[in-house]
Amino acid sequence: MEEKKKPARKKLESTREMNRIMSEYFYGLDQASKTGGQKIAWCTSVGPAELLRALGFQVHFPENHGAMLGSTRMATDFIPEANAIGYSPDICSYLTADVGAFLKGVTPLSKAYQGIEGVPKPDVLVFNTNQCRDVQDWFSWYARRLQVPIMGITTHCGVNEVTESHVASIARQMEELVGPLSEISGKKFDLDEMKRVLALSRTCSDLWKEVLDTAAAVPSPITFFDGTIHMGPAVVLRGTQQAVDYYRLLLSELRDRIKNGVAAVENERFRLYWEGMPVWGRLNAHSNLFAELRTNVLASTYCNSWIFTAFEPEDPFNSMARAYTELFIVRSDHYKEMYIKKMVDFFKVDGIIYHDAKTCPNNSNCRYGMPQRIEEATGIPSLTIHGDLNDLRLISDEQTKTNIEAFIEQLEENR
């Protein structure tokens, strides 16, 4: 008897081009590290990458490396190494996985890219606490271990409305980085170059938003799981022409899908919004599970974290300060609830999945009654799954599967 074909997520053709430019990026970092021909800065994922690029640095993002450790399912093996030197199992598993891998001298880069033996050596470490305090502690460990300078920006937390006083304080901190970073890079700060880089970042951001907004189409041409993969250039290559060119290509493919009625999930039946971090080591498993249920998890707050509509090239420091303070994770619960309500309406979703990530309280928005308040206000049901971004010991695959299947049954009954 012939086995019935299971629905699956339709792969994007643009992925090949993304893999090519990401390969160029990592090999470029490796070359700079080995030859010393270009200074290297490590930067938090929503830190001042534009300033670093304008000063001639190659930029490495340890959070991206942490996500790679998670998606390759290597993270769980290295987290205990960081725990053994005093880092709690309860703190960010990006941090503990990355530090543990460094201690063991292992990186997923060496498996993905022939000839790369390790992460690039930094000349400076630059952080922004707009995500959490963990990034500062993370970079501080490397600063002590590698004996390299560290500097950063301390961002406000629980912000409701972003005011001029917020912007001014962050802009001033960014401007104060220019002198010491210029000294390390050996390149004088050029305002015109800063504007050029920021213009590329703004274009990248606008294109990335257009890419994610295509999910509002019915059926959606993209999934949340696609977004977690294709956000790579927006994270590590913003401020470059390569990222801009890539998102134009991806957007064209998605618009063709919409024009031709091509669904990312065959016979899309339900549409869900994902709130919180991905479970990196289960992206494929979760993608397949929802596809089999003819359900598209099609949008998220997480992937929207690299949309910076406040960027204005003619006013670089103030606009960067505003953009990096408007970040969802920085905002008050009141703002977050209003934002999610708008997303639920825009993407025409039937339900919300909240991921309570054990080691990421700053990006788990389901611990203080928010799901219940949003459901009461919108009538949109929700499910909270318990897991983690990287530590697979904190995930019950069977329980997650059972809960998701029951939730989809509930949606069917409500319909």
C-alpha positions as CSV (number, residue, x, y, z in Angstrom):
1,M,0.0,0.0,0.0
2,E,1.4,3.4,-1.0
3,E,2.2,5.7,1.9
4,K,0.1,8.9,1.9
5,K,2.3,11.9,1.2
6,K,2.5,14.2,4.2
7,P,2.1,18.0,3.7
8,A,5.4,19.8,4.1
9,R,6.8,23.4,4.1
10,K,7.6,24.5,0.6
11,K,11.3,25.4,0.4
12,L,12.3,28.8,-1.0
13,E,14.6,28.9,-4.0
14,S,16.4,32.0,-2.7
15,T,17.9,29.9,0.0
16,R,20.8,29.0,-2.2
17,E,21.8,32.6,-2.7
18,M,21.5,33.2,1.1
19,N,23.8,30.3,1.8
20,R,26.3,31.8,-0.7
21,I,26.4,35.3,0.9
22,M,26.5,33.9,4.4
23,S,29.4,31.7,3.3
24,E,31.2,34.8,2.0
25,Y,30.6,36.6,5.3
26,F,32.0,33.8,7.5
27,Y,35.0,33.2,5.2
28,G,35.7,37.0,5.2
29,L,35.7,37.0,9.0
30,D,38.0,34.0,9.1
31,Q,40.4,35.6,6.6
32,A,40.5,38.9,8.6
33,S,41.2,36.9,11.8
34,K,44.0,34.9,10.3
35,T,45.8,37.7,8.5
36,G,45.0,40.6,10.7
37,G,44.3,42.7,7.6
38,Q,41.1,44.1,9.0
39,K,40.1,44.7,12.6
40,I,37.3,42.6,14.0
41,A,34.6,43.7,16.4
42,W,32.2,41.4,18.2
43,C,28.8,43.0,18.5
44,T,25.5,42.0,20.2
45,S,22.8,41.3,17.6
46,V,20.9,44.6,18.1
47,G,24.0,46.6,18.8
48,P,25.6,49.5,16.9
49,A,26.8,47.4,13.9
50,E,26.4,50.4,11.6
51,L,28.9,52.4,13.5
52,L,31.4,49.5,13.5
53,R,31.1,49.0,9.8
54,A,31.5,52.7,9.1
55,L,34.8,52.5,11.1
56,G,36.0,49.6,8.9
57,F,35.5,46.7,11.3
58,Q,34.5,43.2,10.2
59,V,31.6,42.3,12.6
60,H,31.0,39.0,14.4
61,F,27.8,38.4,16.3
62,P,28.1,35.8,19.1
63,E,24.3,35.5,19.4
64,N,24.3,34.3,15.8
65,H,26.9,31.7,16.8
66,G,24.8,30.7,19.8
67,A,21.8,30.2,17.5
68,M,24.0,28.0,15.2
69,L,25.0,25.9,18.2
70,G,21.3,25.5,19.0
71,S,20.2,24.7,15.4
72,T,22.9,22.1,15.0
73,R,21.9,20.6,18.4
74,M,25.5,21.0,19.7
75,A,24.5,23.5,22.4
76,T,23.3,21.0,25.0
77,D,26.7,19.3,25.1
78,F,28.6,22.5,25.8
79,I,26.3,24.3,28.3
80,P,27.6,22.2,31.3
81,E,31.1,23.5,30.5
82,A,30.0,27.0,31.3
83,N,28.0,25.8,34.3
84,A,31.2,24.3,35.6
85,I,32.9,27.7,35.7
86,G,30.1,29.4,37.6
87,Y,27.4,30.3,35.0
88,S,24.0,29.2,36.2
89,P,21.9,26.7,34.1
90,D,19.1,29.3,34.4
91,I,20.8,32.1,32.5
92,C,20.8,32.6,28.7
93,S,21.7,29.3,26.9
94,Y,23.1,31.3,24.0
95,L,25.7,32.5,26.5
96,T,26.4,29.2,28.2
97,A,26.5,27.3,24.9
98,D,28.8,29.8,23.3
99,V,31.2,30.0,26.3
100,G,31.2,26.2,26.7
101,A,32.0,25.7,23.0
102,F,34.8,28.2,23.3
103,L,36.2,26.4,26.3
104,K,36.1,23.1,24.3
105,G,37.6,24.7,21.2
106,V,34.6,23.7,19.0
107,T,32.4,25.6,16.6
108,P,29.7,24.6,14.1
109,L,31.5,26.9,11.6
110,S,34.2,24.3,11.1
111,K,31.6,21.7,10.1
112,A,29.7,24.1,7.8
113,Y,32.7,25.8,6.2
114,Q,35.9,23.9,5.2
115,G,39.0,25.5,6.5
116,I,37.4,27.6,9.3
117,E,38.9,26.3,12.6
118,G,37.3,28.7,15.1
119,V,35.5,31.9,15.7
120,P,37.3,35.1,14.7
121,K,39.5,36.7,17.3
122,P,38.1,40.1,18.4
123,D,40.0,43.4,18.6
124,V,37.1,44.9,20.6
125,L,33.8,43.8,22.1
126,V,30.7,46.1,21.8
127,F,27.4,45.4,23.5
128,N,24.0,47.0,23.9
129,T,21.8,45.9,26.8
130,N,18.6,46.5,24.9
131,Q,18.1,42.7,24.8
132,C,19.1,41.8,28.4
133,R,22.0,42.1,30.9
134,D,23.2,38.7,29.9
135,V,24.9,40.1,26.8
136,Q,27.1,42.4,28.9
137,D,28.1,39.5,31.2
138,W,28.8,37.4,28.2
139,F,31.0,39.9,26.5
140,S,32.7,40.7,29.9
141,W,33.8,37.1,30.2
142,Y,35.5,37.2,26.8
143,A,37.1,40.6,27.6
144,R,38.7,39.1,30.7
145,R,39.6,35.8,29.0
146,L,41.0,37.3,25.8
147,Q,42.3,40.6,27.3
148,V,40.6,42.8,24.7
149,P,38.8,46.1,25.3
150,I,35.0,46.1,26.0
151,M,32.6,49.0,25.7
152,G,28.8,49.3,25.3
153,I,25.5,51.0,25.6
154,T,23.1,50.7,28.6
155,T,19.5,50.9,27.3
156,H,16.4,51.7,29.3
157,C,14.0,48.8,30.1
158,G,10.2,48.6,30.3
159,V,9.8,51.6,28.0
160,N,6.2,52.6,27.1
161,E,6.6,55.6,24.8
162,V,10.1,56.2,23.5
163,T,10.8,59.9,24.4
164,E,13.4,62.4,23.3
165,S,15.1,62.0,26.7
166,H,15.5,58.2,26.0
167,V,16.9,59.0,22.5
168,A,19.3,61.7,23.7
169,S,20.8,59.5,26.4
170,I,21.4,56.6,24.0
171,A,22.7,58.8,21.2
172,R,25.2,60.3,23.6
173,Q,26.5,56.9,24.6
174,M,26.8,55.9,20.9
175,E,28.7,59.1,20.1
176,E,31.1,58.5,23.0
177,L,32.1,55.2,21.4
178,V,33.4,56.9,18.3
179,G,36.7,58.0,19.7
180,P,37.9,54.8,21.3
181,L,36.6,52.6,18.4
182,S,38.3,54.8,15.9
183,E,41.6,54.4,17.8
184,I,41.2,50.6,17.7
185,S,40.2,50.5,14.0
186,G,42.9,52.9,13.0
187,K,40.3,54.7,10.8
188,K,39.1,58.2,11.3
189,F,35.3,58.5,11.7
190,D,33.7,59.8,8.5
191,L,30.1,61.0,8.8
192,D,29.4,60.5,5.1
193,E,30.4,56.9,5.4
194,M,28.2,56.5,8.5
195,K,25.3,57.9,6.5
196,R,26.0,55.5,3.6
197,V,26.1,52.5,5.9
198,L,23.0,53.5,7.7
199,A,21.1,54.0,4.4
200,L,21.9,50.5,3.5
201,S,20.7,49.3,6.9
202,R,17.5,51.2,6.5
203,T,16.9,49.7,3.0
204,C,17.7,46.2,4.3
205,S,15.2,46.8,7.2
206,D,12.5,48.0,4.9
207,L,12.9,45.1,2.6
208,W,13.0,42.6,5.5
209,K,9.7,44.1,6.7
210,E,8.2,43.7,3.3
211,V,9.4,40.1,3.3
212,L,7.7,39.3,6.6
213,D,4.6,41.2,5.7
214,T,3.9,38.9,2.8
215,A,2.7,36.4,5.4
216,A,-0.5,38.5,5.5
217,A,-1.5,37.0,2.2
218,V,-3.9,34.0,2.2
219,P,-2.5,31.5,1.8
220,S,0.8,32.7,3.2
221,P,3.9,32.3,1.0
222,I,6.2,32.1,4.0
223,T,6.4,30.6,7.5
224,F,7.9,31.7,10.8
225,F,10.4,28.8,10.4
226,D,11.5,30.3,7.0
227,G,11.9,33.7,8.8
228,T,14.2,32.3,11.4
229,I,16.5,31.1,8.6
230,H,16.3,34.0,6.2
231,M,16.8,36.6,8.8
232,G,20.5,35.8,8.8
233,P,21.6,38.6,6.4
234,A,19.4,41.1,8.4
235,V,21.3,40.2,11.5
236,V,24.9,39.8,10.3
237,L,25.0,41.8,7.1
238,R,22.8,44.8,7.6
239,G,24.7,47.9,6.4
240,T,25.9,46.0,3.4
241,Q,24.8,45.9,-0.3
242,Q,24.8,42.1,-0.1
243,A,21.9,42.1,2.4
244,V,19.9,44.6,0.3
245,D,20.4,42.6,-2.9
246,Y,19.4,39.4,-1.2
247,Y,16.1,40.7,0.3
248,R,15.1,42.1,-3.1
249,L,15.6,38.6,-4.5
250,L,13.7,36.9,-1.7
251,L,10.8,39.4,-1.9
252,S,10.5,38.9,-5.6
253,E,10.1,35.1,-5.1
254,L,7.5,35.6,-2.4
255,R,5.5,38.0,-4.5
256,D,5.5,35.5,-7.3
257,R,4.2,32.9,-4.8
258,I,1.3,35.3,-3.9
259,K,0.5,36.0,-7.5
260,N,0.3,32.3,-8.3
261,G,-1.4,31.3,-5.1
262,V,1.5,29.2,-3.9
263,A,1.2,28.4,-0.2
264,A,4.3,27.8,2.0
265,V,2.1,25.1,3.8
266,E,0.0,23.0,1.4
267,N,-3.7,23.4,2.0
268,E,-3.2,26.0,4.7
269,R,-6.1,25.5,7.2
270,F,-5.0,27.5,10.3
271,R,-2.8,30.5,10.8
272,L,-0.8,31.0,13.9
273,Y,1.5,33.7,15.5
274,W,4.6,32.7,17.4
275,E,5.5,34.8,20.4
276,G,9.0,34.3,21.9
277,M,12.2,32.7,21.0
278,P,12.5,29.8,18.5
279,V,13.4,26.4,19.7
280,W,16.5,26.3,17.6
281,G,17.2,22.5,17.9
282,R,13.6,21.7,16.9
283,L,13.0,24.1,14.0
284,N,12.6,21.3,11.5
285,A,10.6,19.0,13.8
286,H,8.2,21.8,14.6
287,S,7.9,23.0,11.0
288,N,7.0,19.4,9.9
289,L,4.5,19.0,12.8
290,F,2.6,22.1,12.0
291,A,2.7,21.4,8.2
292,E,1.2,17.9,8.8
293,L,-1.6,19.6,10.7
294,R,-2.0,21.9,7.7
295,T,-1.2,24.8,10.0
296,N,1.1,27.7,9.1
297,V,2.9,29.4,12.0
298,L,3.5,32.4,9.7
299,A,4.6,35.4,11.8
300,S,6.4,36.3,15.0
301,T,7.6,39.2,17.1
302,Y,11.1,37.6,17.1
303,C,11.8,37.9,13.3
304,N,10.5,41.5,13.4
305,S,13.3,42.4,15.8
306,W,15.5,43.4,12.9
307,I,13.0,46.0,11.5
308,F,14.4,49.5,12.2
309,T,12.0,52.0,10.6
310,A,13.4,54.8,12.7
311,F,16.8,54.8,10.9
312,E,17.4,58.1,9.2
313,P,20.8,58.4,7.4
314,E,20.8,62.2,7.7
315,D,20.6,62.0,11.5
316,P,22.5,58.8,12.3
317,F,23.1,58.8,16.0
318,N,19.6,60.0,17.1
319,S,17.9,57.7,14.7
320,M,20.0,54.7,15.7
321,A,19.3,55.5,19.3
322,R,15.5,55.6,18.6
323,A,15.5,52.4,16.5
324,Y,17.5,50.4,19.0
325,T,15.2,51.6,21.9
326,E,12.0,50.9,20.0
327,L,12.9,47.2,20.1
328,F,10.0,45.1,21.3
329,I,12.0,43.4,24.1
330,V,12.8,46.8,25.7
331,R,9.1,47.9,25.9
332,S,6.5,47.8,28.6
333,D,3.8,45.1,28.8
334,H,1.2,47.6,27.8
335,Y,3.1,48.4,24.6
336,K,3.7,44.7,23.9
337,E,0.1,43.8,24.3
338,M,-1.0,46.6,21.9
339,Y,1.7,45.4,19.4
340,I,0.6,41.8,19.5
341,K,-3.0,42.7,19.0
342,K,-2.1,44.6,15.9
343,M,-0.1,41.7,14.6
344,V,-2.9,39.3,15.2
345,D,-5.2,41.5,13.2
346,F,-2.8,42.2,10.4
347,F,-1.8,38.6,9.8
348,K,-5.3,37.3,10.2
349,V,-4.3,34.6,12.7
350,D,-6.5,31.9,14.4
351,G,-4.3,31.5,17.4
352,I,-1.0,32.4,19.2
353,I,1.8,30.1,20.3
354,Y,3.8,31.4,23.3
355,H,7.1,29.9,23.9
356,D,8.1,30.0,27.6
357,A,11.9,29.7,27.1
358,K,13.4,28.5,30.4
359,T,16.7,30.5,30.1
360,C,15.2,33.5,28.3
361,P,12.8,35.3,30.7
362,N,13.4,38.6,28.9
363,N,11.9,37.2,25.7
364,S,9.2,35.0,27.3
365,N,6.1,37.1,27.4
366,C,3.7,34.6,29.0
367,R,4.7,34.6,32.6
368,Y,2.6,37.5,33.9
369,G,-0.9,37.0,32.5
370,M,-0.3,38.5,29.0
371,P,-1.8,35.6,27.1
372,Q,-4.9,35.7,29.1
373,R,-5.3,39.4,28.8
374,I,-4.8,39.3,25.0
375,E,-7.2,36.4,24.6
376,E,-9.9,38.3,26.6
377,A,-9.4,41.4,24.5
378,T,-9.3,39.7,21.1
379,G,-11.0,36.3,21.5
380,I,-8.0,34.7,19.9
381,P,-7.0,31.5,21.8
382,S,-3.4,30.7,22.7
383,L,-1.2,27.9,23.8
384,T,2.0,28.1,25.9
385,I,4.7,25.6,25.2
386,H,7.6,25.1,27.6
387,G,11.1,24.7,26.3
388,D,14.2,26.7,25.6
389,L,16.1,28.3,22.8
390,N,19.1,26.0,23.1
391,D,19.0,23.6,26.0
392,L,17.2,20.5,24.7
393,R,17.2,19.0,28.2
394,L,14.4,21.5,29.0
395,I,12.1,20.3,26.3
396,S,9.6,17.4,26.3
397,D,9.0,16.6,22.6
398,E,6.1,14.3,23.3
399,Q,4.3,16.8,25.6
400,T,4.9,19.6,23.1
401,K,3.5,17.5,20.2
402,T,0.4,16.4,22.3
403,N,-0.3,20.0,23.4
404,I,0.0,21.4,19.8
405,E,-2.3,18.7,18.4
406,A,-4.9,19.3,21.1
407,F,-4.7,23.1,20.4
408,I,-5.3,22.5,16.7
409,E,-8.3,20.3,17.5
410,Q,-9.6,23.1,19.7
411,L,-9.3,25.5,16.8
412,E,-11.2,23.0,14.6
413,E,-14.0,22.7,17.1
414,N,-14.2,26.5,17.5
415,R,-14.5,26.9,13.7
